[in-house]
């Protein structure tokens, strides 16, 4: 049993013992109901206290059982709460540290609740595309009022116990206990042992001066903010039932909505992301207990936009950083940009002046490699050229202490070649940050052939410390993200050749849910970056076909926002993308030169060609072992490339469409004379899964 039972005076104490957050798995649920029954049958027991061992009362459902039959096995959570609520002896919840999801619903089923200050309180199910399914939408409004409860349920946000306890008229907590919360709950239980009738949350009424008007306001507001996600609006409807229906009827509404949401593709996508994020941190051959190296000082090579942003991540985490540049003016510009970024946060109220001063006090600068001799980690963020990288790593190899981790921020280059520039390839790893590095969540951790396991473990742990979503990639050109985006961009180019405009392609993809279409993205990143990569491709892979439209654009000097002209025109100082007659004329001439008569292309075809290009290349990456699992690819695209969250990432989206249908669409695209037929040959893994009726997951 994942729950213990002990007698302390006249009180039985049931303690949940399912680390790390006392998830309500089958064994724990059974332990609670067995404990309640045992207390009922013991005349010496006058009251019951339920609490959690360690650092949580309960974080809710046991994620190891999520979606499996065990999650619904008897007794399910509804049955547990019913048993607690029906107890003839008062049941007091002793709540500390964390009470979330089903854990909060369990506490609401108790007759009384004693809480420790600083406890995190939440019903976060909406973040999985669901709503509370064990009475949370019906009980929480009865103890916190309509508005506070609905805000918590529809947002999934966390509140502190003392904030909720201070609300006028709240009935969630009967006592806030300093010190030992279990001892306080036992004392409380002893005092109320003889009080009857026992209070039940279900018997309370939701009080609001104009509930219907507020609910309509909530529908309008929540609907506007969550257009791609059905769960938040359904939370409003479930909470509405707590006002206009009897408790049991409201519970039925909650249950029906919960069951319907479980079947939505949006919830499937959000649950997929939840598990994919946790799975990404697990490296198959690197045990969780692998010793890690101490990282107390960090060096960054290059004070440009990327180098400064990388440095800010470590400063934000309280880790001292030394930035190295080769010229004083470049160094001064970089340091000024870091300061400017922090000052902008202060102006917006996101950072205090005191914090700004603390962070900048951790930042030092140098023009000499010798000043990096005592850093524990150094990250180069210099120009994307193998010869430049060689100079940097040879210099680092000379000055850095033994055991220092040497990392490259390269986005495409061979990390094994970079490691070979040193005498310590085991200490070399790729740390590919995404721009702006101080904002973007993704960190691709590139594992070289000789990268030591403790280096990987250290970088993954450090990634969490600087609040990044880390995904491990093997070595290949472009790693996971950029290797796939190249195929996406190739398809975007072919679409222009065939008659689409940049704005049509971007609008179709953005309507699908991408944060930004491929041409607006190119203008933001700089079209010259892609041009540089293509020039290398033309030499290394002469058989790979590309549309020449992007090269023609760059030959006109239209590099994007930085030149106020790219696929779109821009007004200096603004980011509004204005359709360009120059680009329209360029494309028209280009099609004529190719002898292509432009055709009308549907938005559906645009989306399928771009997304399935990602999927097919992703399948190759998994098959080659560059990514250890398909969900890692989804995390790269959700955290780093603006793929719509409600679609769950390219591989998850392909699963929802059916891999058989994906392959069938690819076969249609292969017949297009203006496309690259060789690309649309399904990757062997994709073809195999489609043929067997299986999915990537």
N, C-alpha and C positions, 0 to 999 in steps of 0.2 A: 504494500500500500504506500502511495506517495502522500500519506498524511499520518500524523501520530495522534495519540489520544492519551491524555493524562488528567489526573484529578488534582486540583489545587484548592483545598478547603471544600466549600460547597459548590465549586465551579469546575465543570469539565472543559478542558482546553483542547481544541482540535487545531493542529498546526499543519499547514500545507507544506510539503517537503519535496517539491519538484523543481529543482534549480534549472535555469538561473532565475526565472521570474515566477516560479510556482504556477506554471501553465496548468489549466484545468483539463488535463488528460483523463482518460477513463479511470486509471488507478487512483488519481486524486479525487475525482468525483465520487468514486465508490468509497474512498476513505472518509469523505465528509458525511455521506448518507449513513454509513455504518456507525460513525461517531455520534450522529444525532440520535439514531435508534438506541445506541448503547446508553446514552444519557437519559433518554426517555424511560428506559427500563430500570434505572438506578434511582431508588427513592432518596438516596443521600445527595444526589445532584440536584441543585436548585436552579442552576442557570448554565449556559454554555457560552464560551468565547471561541470564535474562529479567528485565526491569525495565520500569517505566513512566515516561514523561516527565512533567514538571510535578508536580502535587500529588497524584498517586495512582499506586499500582501498577496496580490496576484496580478499578473500582466494580461490575464485573459486566456483565450484558447491556447492549447498546446500546439505550436506550429508543426510539430512532428506528426501530428494526427490530422492536420488541416486537409479537408477534402477526402479523407479516407473514411471507411465505415466506422472506425474507432471513435471518430468525432461525434457520431450519432448513436453509439451503442448505449444501452441502458446501464446505469442511469445517465440520461443526457443532462445538460445544464438546466433545462427547464424543470426536470424532475428533482434535481438537487435543490434548486431554489424553492420549489413547492414544498419539499420536505422541511427545509429550514423555516419557511414562513408558517407551516402548519404545526411546528413544535409547540407543545403545551408549556414548555419552559422557555424563558426569554433567551434569545440568542443575540449576542453582542459581537460585532465585527471589530477587531483590534487592527487598525489599518496603519501601515507605515510605508514610507518611501514611494511605492508604486501601487496604484489601484486603477486598472484600465480594462476596457472591454468587458468580457465576461466576469472578470474580477470585481468590477464596479457593480455589475448586475447582481452578482452574488451578495455583495455588501448591502445592496438595496433590498434584497430579500430578507436580510436580518431585521430584527426588531429594533435594534439600536446600533449606532456607529460611533466609535471613539477613534480619533485620528491623531497622528503625530504631525507637528508643523513641517512644512516643506514637502509633504506628500504630493506626488504628481497624479492628477486625476484626469481621466479622459475616457471617452468612448470613440476610439479611432477607426471604427469599422468602415466609415465612409471612404477612407483612404485605400481600402481594398475593393471599392465599388459596391459595398454592402451597407447595411445599417445594423444596429444592435438587434440581435435575434432572440434575446432571453429576457425581454421586458424593459430594456433600457429606454426605449422611446415612450413607454407608458409610465414608468416609475420616476425617472429623473425630473420630468416637468412637475410632478406632484411634490417634490422636495425642494426644487430650486426655482420654481416658477417657469412660465412658458418661455420667456425671452432668453434667459440665461441657459436653460436646458437646450433649447433649439439651436442656439449659437454653438454650444459645445458639440451637439450631435451632428449638425450639418457641416461643421468645419473639421471635426475630428481633432481639434486643437487641445492642448494640455493646459490645465489650470492648477494653481497651487492650492492646497487645502485651506490655508489661512485666508486666502482671498475669497474662497467660496463660503467659509465659515463666517466671514464678516458681513455677508449680504443680509439685509433686513428680511426677516421672515423665513430664512432658509431652514429646512428640516433635514438636510442631508447628514449633518454631523451633530450628535448630541453633546459631544465634548471634544475639545482640542487639548491633548495631554502632552505636557512637557515631560521629558524623562522617559521611563520605560512604559511604552504604550500598552503592552500586555498586562503589566501590573495595574495600570490605570483602568483597563477594561475589566479586569477581574474585580476590582473594587467597585466599579460602576455596576457590574452584573450582580454583585452581592447586594447592593443597595436597592436594585429594582426587582430582585428575585420574586417578591410577593406581589408586585403590582399587576393588577388585572383590570380591564382586558389588555392583552398584549397589543402594542401598536403595530399596524401593518401599513406600509407605504401604499399598498393598493387601495386602502380605504380612504385616502386623502383625496381632496378635490384640487384640480388645477385652477388657481385664481388669477384672473386677468380682467382689467376693466373693459377692454374691447378686443376679445380674442380673435374674432373673425377678421376685423380690420388689420390686426397685426399679422395674422396668417397670410392674408392676401399680399401685404407688403413683403413678407418673407418669400412668398412664391415668386414675386416679381424680381426681387433682389437676387435670390439664390439661382433662379433660372437664368438670369443674365450672366452670372459669374461662372456657371458650370454647364455651358451649352453642350459640351461633348460628353458629359458624365451624367447619367440618369440618377445616380444614388443621392446626391444632395437634395434634389427636389422631392424625391420619394421620402427622404427623412422628414421633410415638412409635412407630407401627407400622413405619415405614421404618427408624428407628434400631434397633429390635428385630431387624430382619433382619441387621444388621451383626454381631450376636452369634450368632444361631442358624442362619445360612446361610453357605455359602461366598461369597466376594466377588462373583463374577459373578452368582450367584443373588440376592444382596442388591441388586445394581445393577438387576436385572430388576424386583424388588419396587419399588424407588424409582421406576423409569421408569413402571411401571403406575399407581402412585399419583399421580405427577405428571400423567400424561395424564388421569386421571379428575378430578382437582381442577381442571384447566384448563376443564372443561365445567360446573363448578358455578356456579349463579347468584351464590353468595357471592364466589367468586374474580372473576367478571366485575364484580361491584359494587366490590370492592376495587381492581381494576386500573383501573376507570373513575375512581374517586376519585383514584388516583395521578396519572393524566394530567389529570384535571379541575383538580386543585390547581395544577399547573404551567401549564395553559392559562389559568387565571383571571388570572394576572399579566401576560398578554399582551393589550394593548389594540390593536385592529386599526390605528388611525390614529396611534398614538403609538409611534414607533420605539424600540427598546431602548436606543439611544445618545442619547436625548433628554437634554440637560443638566438637572440637578436643582438646586434651590435649597438652600442650607445651612440646616439647622435645628439651631441651637445652644441656643436658648432657647424655651420653650413657655409660653403663658398658658392658663389654664382659667377660664372664667366659670361660677361656680356651685360651691359646696362641698358639695352634696348627695351622695347615694349615687352617682349617676352621675359627677358632677364629680370626686369623690375617687378613684373607681375609674379614671377616665381619667388623672388625674394620676399614679397609681401605675405605669401602663404606662411612662411616660416616665422616671420616677424609677428604675424597674428597669433601664432601658437606659442610665442614667447621664446623662440630659438634665435640666438644671435646669428647674423648673416654678414659676410664680407663679400662685396661685389667688386669684381675685377674688370677693368677695361684697359685698352692699350693706349688710349689718348684721353687727356684730361677733359677736353671739351665734351667728348661723348659721355664720360663719367658724370660730369656736372649736369648734363641734360637728363641722364637717367635718374640721378638722385632727385633732381627737381620734379620729375614726373611722379616718382614715388610719393614725395611730399604732397604734390598737387592732388593725387588720388586720395590720400588720407584726409586732406583738408576738405575735399568735396564731400567725404563721408561725414565730417564734423558739421558742415553747413546743412546737410540733410538730417541731422540729428541721429545718425546711425553710429556715431563714435564720439566720445568725449575728448576734450582737449588733453586731459590727463592721459588717456589711452594713446592718443597720437604721440604725445611726448615719450611715453614708455616704449612704444614700438620703434620710433626713430632712434632712440637711445641704443637700441640693439643693433643698429645698422652701421657698418663701417665700410670704407672703400679703399681701393688700392690700385696702383698701376703695376705692381710687382708680384709675380707668381710666388715668390718666396714667402709672402705674407699669408699664403694658404697652407703652410707646412703643418699647422696643427688642427685643420678642420677635419671633421669626421665624415663629411659628405660634401662633394663638390659636384655641381650640375652645370654643364656647359650649355649656353644658349646663344651660340654664334651662328653665322651664316651657314645655310644648308648646302655645304660643299665639302666633299670628303677630304680634300686637301687642307682646308681650313681646320676641320676637326682633327686631322692628323697632327698638326702643329700644336693644338691645344692639349691633346692627350699625351703627347710626348713630353710636353712641359710639366703636366700634372704628375706624370709618372716619376719625374725627377725630384719634385719637391714634396709631394704629399707623403704623409707618414704611412707606415705599414698598417693595413687594416682599414684605411680610409676607403669609402665607396666612391668610385668615379662614375658619374652618371651623365648620359647624353640626352638632351632634349630633342634629338633628331626626330623628324616626323616621317621620314621615308628611308633613310640610309641604313646600311648593313651594320648592325651593332657588333657583329663578330669581327668585321674589318676594323671597326673603331677599337675594339678590345685588343686587337693584334698590334696596335700602335704602342701598347704598354707591355711591361714584363709581368703584369698582374691581371690577366684576363678574367680571373675568378672574381675580381672586385668590380668589374665593369658591368653596368646595367643600363637599360634605356628607361628614362623617366620622361615620357612624352606628355607635356602639359598642353592644354588647349587654350587658345586666345579668346578673351583676356584671361591670363593664367590665374589671376587673383579672384576671378569670378566663376569660371567654368568648373563644373564638378568632376569631370572625367580626368583620370590619370592612367594612361596606358603604360604598364610596367613591362618593358621588353626584356625577355629572358634570353641572353646569349647562350651559345653552346657550352660555354665554360663558366657561366655565372654561378657563384656558390649559392647553396640553398639558404644559408643564413643571411646572405645579401638580399635575396628575394623576400625572406620573412621580415627583415628589417624595413625594407622599403614599403611593404604592404602595411605593416604596423604604423610606420611614419605617415603613410597616406591617410590613414584614419585620423591621426593626430592633427593633420592639416585639413581635415574635413573633405577629403576627396573620395570619389567612388573609383576604386582601383580595379583594373582588369588586366590580367596577365596575357601577353601576346608572345608568340615565338617570333623568330627573325624571318622577315620576308620584306619585299619592297612595299613600303606603306603600312606595314603591320596590319592590324585589323581594320581600323576606321578608314584610313586614307587609301588603302588598297581597294576597299569596296566603293568609296566615294568616287574613285577614278572611273569605275564602270558606270556609275550613276551619271556622272558628268558626260561621259562618252555618249550615252543615250540621249541626254539633253541636247547635245550638239547635233545628233542625227535628226532629232525632232525639228530643229531649226532648219536643217537642210530640206526637210520634206514639206515645210510650209507653216509650222508653228512660229509664233512670235515669242520673245523672251517673257513678255508679260502674261501671255496665255499659259505657258508652261508653269511659271511661278504661281499664278492664281490657282491653277488646278491642284498643284502640290500643296499650297497653303490651305486650300479648301479641304483637302484630305486631312490636314492637321499639322503639317510641318510648320515650324516656327518661321521658316524662310525658304523660298524656292531656290533652285540651283543658281540662277543668274543674279538675283539679289545677294545670295551668299558669296558668289564669285566677286562681285563688286565690293563687298565688305572686306573680304580677305585679301583682295588684290589679285587681279587677273594675271599679272606678271608672274605670280608664284606658279600657277598652273602652266603657264607658257614655258617657264624654266624646266619644269618636270617633263613636259611633252618633248622638248628639244632633246632631252636625255633619252626619252623613249624612242624617238625616231632613229637614234643610233643603236640603242641596245635591243630594241624589239621592232625592227622595220616592218614586220608583217602585221602589227597591230594597227587597225584602221581608226582614224579619228576624223571628225568633222574639222575642216580648216577654218571654220567661222571664228573660233576663239583666237586663232593666230592672227587672222585679219584684223580683229578688234585690237589686239595688242600692237600690231604694226601701225595702227592709227594713234597709238599712245593713250588709248582708253583703258587705263588700268583699274578703274573703279572709283570709289568714293574719294580716295586720296588725290586723284587728278580731276575730280568733279565730273568725270565722264567715264562710263564703262558700258555695260549693256544698257544702262539708263543714263540720263543726264541728272546732275545734282546741282543744287544751289549751294555755294560754299557756306559751310557752317550748319547745313541741314542734311538730313538723311533721307528725305522723301525721294523715292525713285520715280523719275518722270520719263515716260516712254520717249525714245529718241528717234527722230526722223533720220538721223545719220545712220543709226544701226539698221533701221528698216530698209534704207536704200542699199546699204552694204550687203544685207542678206538677200535682197532681191537680185543684185548683180551676181552674188555668189551662186545662187540657185541656177541662174541663167547660164553661168559658166559651166556648171555641172550637167546642164541639160535636164534638170529636174523641174517638172511642172508642179507647183505647190498644190497640196491637197488639204482638205479640211480634216483635222485630226481631233478626235473627241477627247474630253478631259479624262474619260475612263482609260483610254489607250495611253495617254500621257502618264497617268499614275501607275498603271500596270508596268509599263516599260521601265520606268525609273525604279520602282520598288522591287520588281522581280529581278532587275539587274543586281540590286543589293543582295537579294536572297540567293541567287545562283552563285555569286562570288563568295557569299558567306558560307554556303555549303562546301565549297572547295576549301575554304579556310579551316573549317571543322575537320574535314576529311584529311587534310594535310597535318593536322595537329597544331596549327598555328594558334587556334583557340581550342581550349580543352572541351568546351561544350557550347551548344548553340545559344544558350541563355547569356553567355559572356558577350556574344555579338550584340544581342539585344541591349545589354547594359551600355555598351560602347555607344550605340546609336541613341538611346534614351538620354544618356548623361552628357554626350558630347556633340551630337549632330542635329538636335532638335526634332528627332522623330517623335510623332505624337504619342503621348503617354497612353491615351485611350486605345491605341492600336497595339501596344505592348512590345514594340520593336519589330524589325523586319521579319525575323524568323518566327516569332509568335504570330504575327499577322498572316504569314504564309500558312501556318498551321490552321488558323481560323478560316482561311479561304479554301483549304483542302489542297494538299500538295499535288494531287492528280490534276486539279484545275489550274494550278500554277504551271505545271509542265505542259498542259494543253495550250495555254496562252503562249508559252515560249515557242512552241512548235509553229504557231501562227506567225509570231514575230520573225522567225527564221526565214519565212517565205518573202519577207519584204526586201526587194532588191536594193534599197537604199540603206539598209541596216547591215550589221556585221553578222551574217548567218552563223559563223563559227562560234560567236559568243553565246548564241541561244541554244547550243547543245547543252542539255541539262547536265549539271555536275553529277558524277556517278552516285554520290550519296543521295542527292535529291531524287534522281531517277529511281534508285532502289527503294527509298521510303515511299515514293508515290506509287510504285508498282505493288508494294506490300500493304498499302493502305495505312501507313504509319505516319507519325509526325516527328518533327525535330525534338519536341519535348519528351 
